[in-house]
Amino acid sequence: MNRRQYLARAGAAGASVGSLTGLAGCLDDLSGSDDTTDDEGDAGSRAGVRALDRTAGDLNKAALVLDELDGLEDPGTVDFDPSEPRDRLVDARDHLETAEAELGDDRAADVDTLRSYADALEGLIDVTATVTDEGLTEDVDDVSAALETESGIEDASATVSDRHAEIADAHERWDETDETIRGIDADRLDELADVPRSDLEEGSTALGEVVTAFETLAGAYDATLGDEGYDALDRGRSHLDEGEYEAARDEFETAESTFSAAHRRLADGTATAPDGLVGYFETAECQTRHLTDAAAAFADAATAAAERDPSATEHRSDAEAALDRVGDCSD
């Protein structure tokens, strides 16, 4: 077969992100064979060369698992078990240690290239495992439901805070991985593993779109439910009920600013979110828009009440109506 026949290129950025790395494999011969060079003075020992070939084979098999993932644009539907590719990576790194010990300095660049390939795949696997965790979208649903019903807010806040931290770590991991990929010697990788670096780059870009979208969504919800968001709104309502109008207005203005910033972040993120996450963005954008309106109306109510203006009652009714509309966002 043609040596490139097994490569299935991923879609470019902005296209469907159904295939992750763009790597598929006719890999049965990549575990190494006895048809290696006999010039051990130039290439090192036959054992070292075989180990290098087997490293490439195991790494390509790990990449194949990623390539066979379908529907990454809707990560909640992807069934990904990272154990198999991680096992392949362990085997590959064992072979690489042998290769490094057996081969001379003239093959050090080859060893370094495959080590970078292994590092890149490990990062892609780790980030993929995070964004395809079926519990992730379930937690987003729970957080959204808490805002709709105004119940379980404290638990929802803790959940989204933990998830946001996890996804932020995954995004940082992706940044490091993407940098590793772009630093790989493309010609040497192609020669050693029959893998165009461009396929890795395209796959990394696709995964980056997903983890970036999740970080935007989780970050917006984390701020919305945090101390300067929903907590500030609650404190403002308590102050309003106690007749502490200036304190109430300050809290409502803080909440309004937080909700508005989260809404803008979501609106910007919706344009680039993968198809399967657009619905989550639209719901969150709707919720933060009504929360912004509610906080602004509550602030007007507090200001009017401080001035003994009878319009305070009307402003408060508007605020409560805006809160009720939060519950309609997922319909």
C-alpha angles and dihedrals in degrees: 000000000000110000091235097043092097095056113100108188119222122234117271121255111295094027126096113308095207095124117052113201104009089233124127127162149240084172107150094106096043094083088080135262139211091259093094129127119292092206098097091168090066103031104027127240122340087241090057093049092049089049090052091051091048090050090056091046095052092045092052090050089053089050091050091062089056093046092054092060111111129198102023087156084073100039095176089069096049117106105208125170108188094191096088098050090042090054089051089052092052090053091046093052091049090053090046092055089053092048092050092050095047103039128074129244090268088071095046092103090055091052091048092050093053091044089055089047089053092048090050093050092047090055093047090050093049094049092044090052090054098049095042095050102127090216091063098071089039089058090049089054091050093050091048091049092051090057091047094053099030088229131115090020094146093053091044090052092053091047096051092044091056093044093048091054091048093049093045088055089049091051091052089048089052091051090054092046094049090051090050091052094050090050095055117111098251097201093047092047090051091049096047102039107013088241123134109221088221089070091056090047093052092047091049090051091053092050090045090059091056098046091044091053092049091049091051092049095045093043092052092049091045091055092042093054096037136098094282095041125043093358090056090048090053093047089050092053091050091051090047092052090050093051092248093136103167092049089047092051092050092052093047092050090051090050092047092053092049095047092046093051091049090049092052091048091052093046090054092045095051091068093061101029117121113258094255092057099045092090091055090050093049092051093047091045090052092048095050091047092056092042089054090051091047094051091048092050091047089051089052089049092052092048092048092046091052088055092044088242111161090219086079089086092053092048091051091051089052090051093051091048090053090052090051090054090059086071092058097057098094096047 
